[in-house]
Amino acid sequence: MKIGIFDSGYGGLTILDEIRKLLPEYDYLYLGDNARAPYGPHSYEVIYRYTLESVTALLERDCALVVLACNTASAKALRTIQQNDLPSFGAERRVLGVIRPTVECVPMLSRTNHVGLLATPGTVNSGSYTMEIHNISPNIKLTAIACPMWVPLVEYGEHNSAGADYFIKKRIDQLMSTDPLIDTIILGCTHYPLLIPKIRRYVPDGVRVVSQGKYVASSLVDYLRRHEDMRARLSTGGTCRFLTTESADKFSRSARVFMPGTYVEAEQIELSRQ
Ligand code: DGL
C-alpha cells in the first residue's frame, strides 16, 4: 500500500519533496484538488467536504496512510475525519496533519518567544496554531496574519512575478509592525515555500523563516518508527504518481518546475461527492 499526500493544489509538493528525501523507498500517490483551490477562503463545511472527498479518493486507491499536506485542511477537517469518517475505511488506515509537527519545533527556534504565523484566512481563523502552541509552550506569544493572495499567486504561476512583491511585502510589514519582537516566522501554508526568495527579501535581518516540510517529514519518520504495523503494510517500490482534479498537462508542467528532477506525468480524476 502507498502513502497518500493531499493538498488543495501544488503546495503539498513542498511536503512530498521533503518526505521523499527522508523516505525514498516508499510508494507515493499525490492528489492536488487544483480545480477547487484555494481552500483558504471557504467555510468549515466546504473545506471538510472537499478534504473528505480527496482523502476518500486516496484511500480507495490503496493508500494506507494519508498526510494532509495542507494546513487549511489540517485545521478544519483533520479531527472530524479522524473521528467520524476514518473508521468506515477499516481500523488500520491513518490520516495525519501538518500543524502538530510544525508547532513542536517552535520552542526550539525562538529566543524572544515572540513568533509570527503567516497562513491562509482559513488556518488563521481556525485558531489551531494558537491552540496547539499554547498546549506545548504557553509563554509563546503568537501573532497570526492571513495572506489571502499568496496561494492564488502560486496556483496561477505568478509567484515569481513583480506583482507578487506587493502582496508579500504588505503582509510581512503588517506582521512585523504588529509585533516587532518576533524573531521566528512560521510559514503555515504549504504553498508558501514556493514564495521564499521573495519572502526573505522583506523579512528583517535576524528573523528566521521556518518552512514546515522538513519537520513534517521527520515527524513521519518518527511515526513509522513507532508503528511497525503501518510500516509493514507499505510497499517499497520508490514510485510516485500524481493525481489532479484539474488539467493533467497543466499540473505536470507546473509540478516539474516545483520539483526539478522528479518525473511527473499527472492523471486527471473526478472526485465523487460524499
Ligand atoms: N497549501 C494549503 C495550506 O497549507 C493551501 C490552502 C488553500 O488552498 O488555501 O493551507
py3Dmol code that shows the C-alpha trace and the ligand (Angstrom):
import py3Dmol

protein = """\
ATOM      1  CA  MET A   1       0.000   0.000   0.000  1.00  0.00           C
ATOM      2  CA  LYS A   2       1.030   3.593  -0.642  1.00  0.00           C
ATOM      3  CA  ILE A   3       1.454   6.817   1.280  1.00  0.00           C
ATOM      4  CA  GLY A   4      -1.079   9.399   0.069  1.00  0.00           C
ATOM      5  CA  ILE A   5      -0.233  13.090   0.132  1.00  0.00           C
ATOM      6  CA  PHE A   6      -3.064  15.564  -0.260  1.00  0.00           C
ATOM      7  CA  ASP A   7      -3.206  19.300  -0.827  1.00  0.00           C
ATOM      8  CA  SER A   8      -5.690  21.744  -2.335  1.00  0.00           C
ATOM      9  CA  GLY A   9      -3.152  22.299  -5.117  1.00  0.00           C
ATOM     10  CA  TYR A  10       0.605  22.471  -5.648  1.00  0.00           C
ATOM     11  CA  GLY A  11       1.667  23.394  -2.097  1.00  0.00           C
ATOM     12  CA  GLY A  12       1.775  19.818  -0.839  1.00  0.00           C
ATOM     13  CA  LEU A  13       4.583  19.136  -3.312  1.00  0.00           C
ATOM     14  CA  THR A  14       6.875  21.032  -0.910  1.00  0.00           C
ATOM     15  CA  ILE A  15       5.975  18.475   1.768  1.00  0.00           C
ATOM     16  CA  LEU A  16       6.192  15.479  -0.577  1.00  0.00           C
ATOM     17  CA  ASP A  17       9.653  16.589  -1.639  1.00  0.00           C
ATOM     18  CA  GLU A  18      10.952  16.661   1.948  1.00  0.00           C
ATOM     19  CA  ILE A  19       9.252  13.364   2.843  1.00  0.00           C
ATOM     20  CA  ARG A  20      10.805  11.622  -0.145  1.00  0.00           C
ATOM     21  CA  LYS A  21      14.265  12.888   0.841  1.00  0.00           C
ATOM     22  CA  LEU A  22      13.961  11.016   4.142  1.00  0.00           C
ATOM     23  CA  LEU A  23      11.808   8.092   2.994  1.00  0.00           C
ATOM     24  CA  PRO A  24      12.635   7.483  -0.689  1.00  0.00           C
ATOM     25  CA  GLU A  25      11.868   3.772  -0.543  1.00  0.00           C
ATOM     26  CA  TYR A  26       8.062   4.040  -0.228  1.00  0.00           C
ATOM     27  CA  ASP A  27       5.421   4.403  -2.956  1.00  0.00           C
ATOM     28  CA  TYR A  28       3.581   7.737  -3.018  1.00  0.00           C
ATOM     29  CA  LEU A  29       0.314   8.947  -4.503  1.00  0.00           C
ATOM     30  CA  TYR A  30      -0.138  12.733  -4.582  1.00  0.00           C
ATOM     31  CA  LEU A  31      -3.514  14.395  -5.064  1.00  0.00           C
ATOM     32  CA  GLY A  32      -3.935  18.114  -5.758  1.00  0.00           C
ATOM     33  CA  ASP A  33      -7.519  19.378  -5.786  1.00  0.00           C
ATOM     34  CA  ASN A  34      -6.408  22.164  -8.134  1.00  0.00           C
ATOM     35  CA  ALA A  35      -9.888  22.586  -9.626  1.00  0.00           C
ATOM     36  CA  ARG A  36     -11.170  23.857  -6.264  1.00  0.00           C
ATOM     37  CA  ALA A  37      -8.079  25.612  -4.869  1.00  0.00           C
ATOM     38  CA  PRO A  38      -7.687  27.808  -2.966  1.00  0.00           C
ATOM     39  CA  TYR A  39      -9.471  26.299   0.026  1.00  0.00           C
ATOM     40  CA  GLY A  40      -8.452  29.133   2.391  1.00  0.00           C
ATOM     41  CA  PRO A  41     -11.451  31.451   1.976  1.00  0.00           C
ATOM     42  CA  HIS A  42     -14.096  28.682   2.281  1.00  0.00           C
ATOM     43  CA  SER A  43     -16.258  27.792   5.285  1.00  0.00           C
ATOM     44  CA  TYR A  44     -15.570  24.904   7.635  1.00  0.00           C
ATOM     45  CA  GLU A  45     -18.312  22.769   5.988  1.00  0.00           C
ATOM     46  CA  VAL A  46     -16.953  23.254   2.479  1.00  0.00           C
ATOM     47  CA  ILE A  47     -13.321  22.577   3.416  1.00  0.00           C
ATOM     48  CA  TYR A  48     -14.346  19.497   5.363  1.00  0.00           C
ATOM     49  CA  ARG A  49     -16.374  18.137   2.413  1.00  0.00           C
ATOM     50  CA  TYR A  50     -13.640  18.829  -0.163  1.00  0.00           C
ATOM     51  CA  THR A  51     -10.989  17.285   2.091  1.00  0.00           C
ATOM     52  CA  LEU A  52     -13.073  14.204   2.823  1.00  0.00           C
ATOM     53  CA  GLU A  53     -13.715  13.646  -0.893  1.00  0.00           C
ATOM     54  CA  SER A  54      -9.985  13.897  -1.581  1.00  0.00           C
ATOM     55  CA  VAL A  55      -8.957  11.645   1.305  1.00  0.00           C
ATOM     56  CA  THR A  56     -11.562   9.100   0.180  1.00  0.00           C
ATOM     57  CA  ALA A  57     -10.081   9.097  -3.337  1.00  0.00           C
ATOM     58  CA  LEU A  58      -6.634   8.333  -1.889  1.00  0.00           C
ATOM     59  CA  LEU A  59      -7.877   5.627   0.490  1.00  0.00           C
ATOM     60  CA  GLU A  60      -9.824   3.988  -2.357  1.00  0.00           C
ATOM     61  CA  ARG A  61      -6.588   3.909  -4.370  1.00  0.00           C
ATOM     62  CA  ASP A  62      -4.778   1.819  -1.809  1.00  0.00           C
ATOM     63  CA  CYS A  63      -3.224   4.386   0.473  1.00  0.00           C
ATOM     64  CA  ALA A  64      -2.700   3.032   3.975  1.00  0.00           C
ATOM     65  CA  LEU A  65      -1.723   6.422   5.306  1.00  0.00           C
ATOM     66  CA  VAL A  66      -2.710   9.897   4.085  1.00  0.00           C
ATOM     67  CA  VAL A  67      -0.837  13.062   5.006  1.00  0.00           C
ATOM     68  CA  LEU A  68      -2.952  16.215   4.762  1.00  0.00           C
ATOM     69  CA  ALA A  69      -0.131  18.345   3.371  1.00  0.00           C
ATOM     70  CA  CYS A  70      -2.400  21.350   3.711  1.00  0.00           C
ATOM     71  CA  ASN A  71      -2.720  23.479   6.829  1.00  0.00           C
ATOM     72  CA  THR A  72      -6.207  24.666   5.968  1.00  0.00           C
ATOM     73  CA  ALA A  73      -7.454  21.081   5.670  1.00  0.00           C
ATOM     74  CA  SER A  74      -5.496  20.048   8.780  1.00  0.00           C
ATOM     75  CA  ALA A  75      -7.040  22.938  10.735  1.00  0.00           C
ATOM     76  CA  LYS A  76     -10.607  22.471   9.538  1.00  0.00           C
ATOM     77  CA  ALA A  77     -11.090  18.820   8.675  1.00  0.00           C
ATOM     78  CA  LEU A  78      -8.453  16.534  10.222  1.00  0.00           C
ATOM     79  CA  ARG A  79     -10.070  15.970  13.611  1.00  0.00           C
ATOM     80  CA  THR A  80     -13.549  15.249  12.174  1.00  0.00           C
ATOM     81  CA  ILE A  81     -12.192  12.904   9.510  1.00  0.00           C
ATOM     82  CA  GLN A  82     -10.107  11.016  12.083  1.00  0.00           C
ATOM     83  CA  GLN A  83     -13.008  10.655  14.494  1.00  0.00           C
ATOM     84  CA  ASN A  84     -16.067  10.277  12.256  1.00  0.00           C
ATOM     85  CA  ASP A  85     -15.055   9.078   8.804  1.00  0.00           C
ATOM     86  CA  LEU A  86     -11.870   7.065   9.016  1.00  0.00           C
ATOM     87  CA  PRO A  87     -13.301   4.114  10.984  1.00  0.00           C
ATOM     88  CA  SER A  88     -15.503   3.173   7.994  1.00  0.00           C
ATOM     89  CA  PHE A  89     -12.334   2.537   5.941  1.00  0.00           C
ATOM     90  CA  GLY A  90     -11.035  -0.025   8.444  1.00  0.00           C
ATOM     91  CA  ALA A  91      -9.171   0.384  11.682  1.00  0.00           C
ATOM     92  CA  GLU A  92      -5.744   0.159  10.080  1.00  0.00           C
ATOM     93  CA  ARG A  93      -5.920   3.343   7.931  1.00  0.00           C
ATOM     94  CA  ARG A  94      -4.478   6.642   9.197  1.00  0.00           C
ATOM     95  CA  VAL A  95      -4.766  10.334   8.291  1.00  0.00           C
ATOM     96  CA  LEU A  96      -2.131  12.729   9.671  1.00  0.00           C
ATOM     97  CA  GLY A  97      -1.893  16.521   9.546  1.00  0.00           C
ATOM     98  CA  VAL A  98       0.886  19.109   9.344  1.00  0.00           C
ATOM     99  CA  ILE A  99       0.123  21.541  12.168  1.00  0.00           C
ATOM    100  CA  ARG A 100       1.223  19.500  15.194  1.00  0.00           C
ATOM    101  CA  PRO A 101       4.657  18.539  13.765  1.00  0.00           C
ATOM    102  CA  THR A 102       5.279  22.175  12.805  1.00  0.00           C
ATOM    103  CA  VAL A 103       4.301  23.572  16.178  1.00  0.00           C
ATOM    104  CA  GLU A 104       6.546  21.096  18.008  1.00  0.00           C
ATOM    105  CA  CYS A 105       9.654  22.753  16.553  1.00  0.00           C
ATOM    106  CA  VAL A 106       8.732  26.290  17.652  1.00  0.00           C
ATOM    107  CA  PRO A 107      10.048  26.290  21.259  1.00  0.00           C
ATOM    108  CA  MET A 108      13.485  25.192  19.941  1.00  0.00           C
ATOM    109  CA  LEU A 109      13.652  28.024  17.406  1.00  0.00           C
ATOM    110  CA  SER A 110      12.513  31.235  19.094  1.00  0.00           C
ATOM    111  CA  ARG A 111      14.681  33.108  21.631  1.00  0.00           C
ATOM    112  CA  THR A 112      12.296  36.029  22.210  1.00  0.00           C
ATOM    113  CA  ASN A 113       9.220  33.764  22.470  1.00  0.00           C
ATOM    114  CA  HIS A 114       7.520  36.136  20.022  1.00  0.00           C
ATOM    115  CA  VAL A 115       6.529  34.123  16.977  1.00  0.00           C
ATOM    116  CA  GLY A 116       4.728  35.095  13.776  1.00  0.00           C
ATOM    117  CA  LEU A 117       2.448  32.930  11.679  1.00  0.00           C
ATOM    118  CA  LEU A 118       1.652  33.598   8.030  1.00  0.00           C
ATOM    119  CA  ALA A 119      -1.147  31.381   6.738  1.00  0.00           C
ATOM    120  CA  THR A 120      -4.434  31.293   4.826  1.00  0.00           C
ATOM    121  CA  PRO A 121      -7.527  33.001   6.242  1.00  0.00           C
ATOM    122  CA  GLY A 122      -8.970  29.531   6.993  1.00  0.00           C
ATOM    123  CA  THR A 123      -5.971  28.464   9.050  1.00  0.00           C
ATOM    124  CA  VAL A 124      -5.669  31.781  10.906  1.00  0.00           C
ATOM    125  CA  ASN A 125      -9.399  31.970  11.707  1.00  0.00           C
ATOM    126  CA  SER A 126      -9.473  28.383  12.967  1.00  0.00           C
ATOM    127  CA  GLY A 127      -7.139  29.357  15.842  1.00  0.00           C
ATOM    128  CA  SER A 128      -5.494  25.915  15.515  1.00  0.00           C
ATOM    129  CA  TYR A 129      -1.901  27.194  15.662  1.00  0.00           C
ATOM    130  CA  THR A 130      -2.608  29.366  18.706  1.00  0.00           C
ATOM    131  CA  MET A 131      -4.254  26.435  20.491  1.00  0.00           C
ATOM    132  CA  GLU A 132      -1.522  23.929  19.633  1.00  0.00           C
ATOM    133  CA  ILE A 133       1.306  26.326  20.546  1.00  0.00           C
ATOM    134  CA  HIS A 134      -0.276  27.143  23.876  1.00  0.00           C
ATOM    135  CA  ASN A 135      -0.628  23.444  24.655  1.00  0.00           C
ATOM    136  CA  ILE A 136       3.095  22.962  24.078  1.00  0.00           C
ATOM    137  CA  SER A 137       4.520  26.252  25.307  1.00  0.00           C
ATOM    138  CA  PRO A 138       2.065  28.676  26.984  1.00  0.00           C
ATOM    139  CA  ASN A 139       4.603  31.527  27.222  1.00  0.00           C
ATOM    140  CA  ILE A 140       4.942  31.936  23.459  1.00  0.00           C
ATOM    141  CA  LYS A 141       3.159  34.972  22.018  1.00  0.00           C
ATOM    142  CA  LEU A 142       1.848  34.105  18.565  1.00  0.00           C
ATOM    143  CA  THR A 143       0.796  36.783  16.096  1.00  0.00           C
ATOM    144  CA  ALA A 144      -1.049  35.379  13.096  1.00  0.00           C
ATOM    145  CA  ILE A 145      -1.655  37.257   9.845  1.00  0.00           C
ATOM    146  CA  ALA A 146      -3.768  35.902   6.984  1.00  0.00           C
ATOM    147  CA  CYS A 147      -2.337  36.226   3.476  1.00  0.00           C
ATOM    148  CA  PRO A 148      -5.347  35.646   1.192  1.00  0.00           C
ATOM    149  CA  MET A 149      -3.474  36.396  -2.046  1.00  0.00           C
ATOM    150  CA  TRP A 150      -0.455  34.163  -1.556  1.00  0.00           C
ATOM    151  CA  VAL A 151      -1.979  30.789  -2.533  1.00  0.00           C
ATOM    152  CA  PRO A 152      -3.566  32.196  -5.728  1.00  0.00           C
ATOM    153  CA  LEU A 153      -0.148  33.658  -6.678  1.00  0.00           C
ATOM    154  CA  VAL A 154       1.313  30.135  -6.626  1.00  0.00           C
ATOM    155  CA  GLU A 155      -1.700  28.368  -8.153  1.00  0.00           C
ATOM    156  CA  TYR A 156      -1.722  30.830 -11.078  1.00  0.00           C
ATOM    157  CA  GLY A 157       2.049  30.655 -11.571  1.00  0.00           C
ATOM    158  CA  GLU A 158       2.553  34.309 -10.552  1.00  0.00           C
ATOM    159  CA  HIS A 159       4.902  33.588  -7.639  1.00  0.00           C
ATOM    160  CA  ASN A 160       7.970  34.984  -9.436  1.00  0.00           C
ATOM    161  CA  SER A 161       6.229  37.995 -10.941  1.00  0.00           C
ATOM    162  CA  ALA A 162       6.930  41.599  -9.953  1.00  0.00           C
ATOM    163  CA  GLY A 163       3.304  41.953  -8.828  1.00  0.00           C
ATOM    164  CA  ALA A 164       3.816  39.275  -6.176  1.00  0.00           C
ATOM    165  CA  ASP A 165       6.251  41.545  -4.281  1.00  0.00           C
ATOM    166  CA  TYR A 166       3.471  43.961  -3.385  1.00  0.00           C
ATOM    167  CA  PHE A 167       1.335  41.292  -1.669  1.00  0.00           C
ATOM    168  CA  ILE A 168       4.276  39.643   0.068  1.00  0.00           C
ATOM    169  CA  LYS A 169       5.774  42.855   1.462  1.00  0.00           C
ATOM    170  CA  LYS A 170       2.345  44.045   2.618  1.00  0.00           C
ATOM    171  CA  ARG A 171       1.756  41.019   4.874  1.00  0.00           C
ATOM    172  CA  ILE A 172       5.297  40.842   6.244  1.00  0.00           C
ATOM    173  CA  ASP A 173       5.212  44.556   7.130  1.00  0.00           C
ATOM    174  CA  GLN A 174       1.820  44.039   8.775  1.00  0.00           C
ATOM    175  CA  LEU A 175       3.175  41.130  10.839  1.00  0.00           C
ATOM    176  CA  MET A 176       6.372  42.865  11.947  1.00  0.00           C
ATOM    177  CA  SER A 177       4.613  46.110  12.835  1.00  0.00           C
ATOM    178  CA  THR A 178       2.058  44.207  14.926  1.00  0.00           C
ATOM    179  CA  ASP A 179       4.857  42.636  16.985  1.00  0.00           C
ATOM    180  CA  PRO A 180       8.392  43.930  16.315  1.00  0.00           C
ATOM    181  CA  LEU A 181       9.838  41.411  18.809  1.00  0.00           C
ATOM    182  CA  ILE A 182       9.089  38.478  16.503  1.00  0.00           C
ATOM    183  CA  ASP A 183      12.271  36.510  15.800  1.00  0.00           C
ATOM    184  CA  THR A 184      10.687  33.471  14.100  1.00  0.00           C
ATOM    185  CA  ILE A 185       8.083  33.387  11.336  1.00  0.00           C
ATOM    186  CA  ILE A 186       6.280  30.112  10.609  1.00  0.00           C
ATOM    187  CA  LEU A 187       5.075  29.674   7.059  1.00  0.00           C
ATOM    188  CA  GLY A 188       1.841  27.897   7.990  1.00  0.00           C
ATOM    189  CA  CYS A 189       0.813  27.087   4.450  1.00  0.00           C
ATOM    190  CA  THR A 190       2.494  24.504   2.272  1.00  0.00           C
ATOM    191  CA  HIS A 191       2.312  26.791  -0.772  1.00  0.00           C
ATOM    192  CA  TYR A 192       4.458  29.474   0.841  1.00  0.00           C
ATOM    193  CA  PRO A 193       7.910  27.838   0.476  1.00  0.00           C
ATOM    194  CA  LEU A 194       7.489  28.498  -3.248  1.00  0.00           C
ATOM    195  CA  LEU A 195       7.493  32.219  -2.387  1.00  0.00           C
ATOM    196  CA  ILE A 196      10.583  32.065  -0.147  1.00  0.00           C
ATOM    197  CA  PRO A 197      13.023  34.042  -2.333  1.00  0.00           C
ATOM    198  CA  LYS A 198      10.627  36.989  -2.227  1.00  0.00           C
ATOM    199  CA  ILE A 199       9.643  36.457   1.425  1.00  0.00           C
ATOM    200  CA  ARG A 200      13.298  36.659   2.507  1.00  0.00           C
ATOM    201  CA  ARG A 201      13.668  39.943   0.666  1.00  0.00           C
ATOM    202  CA  TYR A 202      11.199  41.654   3.045  1.00  0.00           C
ATOM    203  CA  VAL A 203      11.863  39.887   6.349  1.00  0.00           C
ATOM    204  CA  PRO A 204      14.179  41.912   8.653  1.00  0.00           C
ATOM    205  CA  ASP A 205      17.707  40.557   9.244  1.00  0.00           C
ATOM    206  CA  GLY A 206      17.922  38.167  12.163  1.00  0.00           C
ATOM    207  CA  VAL A 207      14.335  36.915  11.809  1.00  0.00           C
ATOM    208  CA  ARG A 208      14.159  33.243  10.977  1.00  0.00           C
ATOM    209  CA  VAL A 209      11.692  31.979   8.354  1.00  0.00           C
ATOM    210  CA  VAL A 210      10.521  28.420   9.013  1.00  0.00           C
ATOM    211  CA  SER A 211       9.028  26.199   6.319  1.00  0.00           C
ATOM    212  CA  GLN A 212       7.359  23.136   7.662  1.00  0.00           C
ATOM    213  CA  GLY A 213       8.419  20.459   5.122  1.00  0.00           C
ATOM    214  CA  LYS A 214      11.373  19.021   6.953  1.00  0.00           C
ATOM    215  CA  TYR A 215       9.580  18.997  10.322  1.00  0.00           C
ATOM    216  CA  VAL A 216       6.607  17.151   8.838  1.00  0.00           C
ATOM    217  CA  ALA A 217       8.974  14.710   7.132  1.00  0.00           C
ATOM    218  CA  SER A 218      10.926  13.896  10.285  1.00  0.00           C
ATOM    219  CA  SER A 219       7.728  13.512  12.259  1.00  0.00           C
ATOM    220  CA  LEU A 220       6.553  10.937   9.670  1.00  0.00           C
ATOM    221  CA  VAL A 221       9.855   9.085  10.029  1.00  0.00           C
ATOM    222  CA  ASP A 222       9.272   9.029  13.767  1.00  0.00           C
ATOM    223  CA  TYR A 223       5.649   7.893  13.317  1.00  0.00           C
ATOM    224  CA  LEU A 224       6.687   4.958  11.130  1.00  0.00           C
ATOM    225  CA  ARG A 225       9.423   4.034  13.589  1.00  0.00           C
ATOM    226  CA  ARG A 226       6.779   3.800  16.314  1.00  0.00           C
ATOM    227  CA  HIS A 227       4.203   1.966  14.139  1.00  0.00           C
ATOM    228  CA  GLU A 228       5.759  -1.204  12.826  1.00  0.00           C
ATOM    229  CA  ASP A 229       2.305  -2.493  11.724  1.00  0.00           C
ATOM    230  CA  MET A 230       1.859   0.513   9.402  1.00  0.00           C
ATOM    231  CA  ARG A 231       5.411   0.256   8.080  1.00  0.00           C
ATOM    232  CA  ALA A 232       4.858  -3.399   7.246  1.00  0.00           C
ATOM    233  CA  ARG A 233       1.810  -2.501   5.134  1.00  0.00           C
ATOM    234  CA  LEU A 234       3.683  -0.002   2.938  1.00  0.00           C
ATOM    235  CA  SER A 235       5.150  -1.108  -0.385  1.00  0.00           C
ATOM    236  CA  THR A 236       8.696  -0.100  -1.202  1.00  0.00           C
ATOM    237  CA  GLY A 237       8.934   0.407  -4.976  1.00  0.00           C
ATOM    238  CA  GLY A 238      10.146   4.012  -4.637  1.00  0.00           C
ATOM    239  CA  THR A 239       7.460   5.261  -7.082  1.00  0.00           C
ATOM    240  CA  CYS A 240       5.493   8.487  -7.090  1.00  0.00           C
ATOM    241  CA  ARG A 241       2.256   9.115  -9.006  1.00  0.00           C
ATOM    242  CA  PHE A 242       0.326  12.360  -9.292  1.00  0.00           C
ATOM    243  CA  LEU A 243      -3.415  12.969  -9.478  1.00  0.00           C
ATOM    244  CA  THR A 244      -5.149  16.296 -10.012  1.00  0.00           C
ATOM    245  CA  THR A 245      -8.749  17.416 -10.322  1.00  0.00           C
ATOM    246  CA  GLU A 246      -7.715  19.985 -12.988  1.00  0.00           C
ATOM    247  CA  SER A 247      -5.899  19.566 -16.283  1.00  0.00           C
ATOM    248  CA  ALA A 248      -3.238  16.839 -16.122  1.00  0.00           C
ATOM    249  CA  ASP A 249      -0.972  18.696 -18.558  1.00  0.00           C
ATOM    250  CA  LYS A 250      -1.068  21.891 -16.581  1.00  0.00           C
ATOM    251  CA  PHE A 251      -0.334  20.024 -13.357  1.00  0.00           C
ATOM    252  CA  SER A 252       2.575  18.106 -14.893  1.00  0.00           C
ATOM    253  CA  ARG A 253       4.144  21.278 -16.288  1.00  0.00           C
ATOM    254  CA  SER A 254       3.919  23.197 -13.000  1.00  0.00           C
ATOM    255  CA  ALA A 255       4.912  20.272 -10.795  1.00  0.00           C
ATOM    256  CA  ARG A 256       8.057  19.721 -12.878  1.00  0.00           C
ATOM    257  CA  VAL A 257       9.041  23.321 -12.113  1.00  0.00           C
ATOM    258  CA  PHE A 258       8.304  22.928  -8.401  1.00  0.00           C
ATOM    259  CA  MET A 259      10.070  19.545  -8.152  1.00  0.00           C
ATOM    260  CA  PRO A 260      13.007  19.640 -10.554  1.00  0.00           C
ATOM    261  CA  GLY A 261      14.443  16.185 -11.092  1.00  0.00           C
ATOM    262  CA  THR A 262      11.163  14.349 -10.424  1.00  0.00           C
ATOM    263  CA  TYR A 263       9.336  12.624 -13.251  1.00  0.00           C
ATOM    264  CA  VAL A 264       5.771  13.969 -13.277  1.00  0.00           C
ATOM    265  CA  GLU A 265       3.063  12.686 -15.594  1.00  0.00           C
ATOM    266  CA  ALA A 266      -0.169  13.545 -13.809  1.00  0.00           C
ATOM    267  CA  GLU A 267      -3.590  11.969 -14.282  1.00  0.00           C
ATOM    268  CA  GLN A 268      -6.831  13.917 -14.011  1.00  0.00           C
ATOM    269  CA  ILE A 269      -9.547  12.460 -11.771  1.00  0.00           C
ATOM    270  CA  GLU A 270     -13.033  13.465 -10.753  1.00  0.00           C
ATOM    271  CA  LEU A 271     -13.873  13.313  -7.075  1.00  0.00           C
ATOM    272  CA  SER A 272     -17.090  11.595  -6.111  1.00  0.00           C
ATOM    273  CA  ARG A 273     -19.327  13.687  -3.901  1.00  0.00           C
ATOM    274  CA  GLN A 274     -19.976  12.465  -0.368  1.00  0.00           C
TER     275      GLN A 274
END
"""
ligand_1 = """\
10
DGL
N -1.401 24.528 0.897
C -2.607 24.877 1.591
C -2.310 25.145 3.062
O -1.273 24.695 3.551
C -3.310 25.986 0.885
C -4.755 26.037 1.195
C -5.592 26.785 0.200
O -5.871 26.219 -0.835
O -5.958 27.919 0.505
O -3.080 25.750 3.770
"""
view = py3Dmol.view(width=600, height=400)
view.addModel(protein, "pdb")
view.setStyle({"model": 0}, {"cartoon": {"style": "trace"}})
view.addModel(ligand_1, "xyz")
view.setStyle({"model": 1}, {"stick": {}})
view.zoomTo()
view.show()
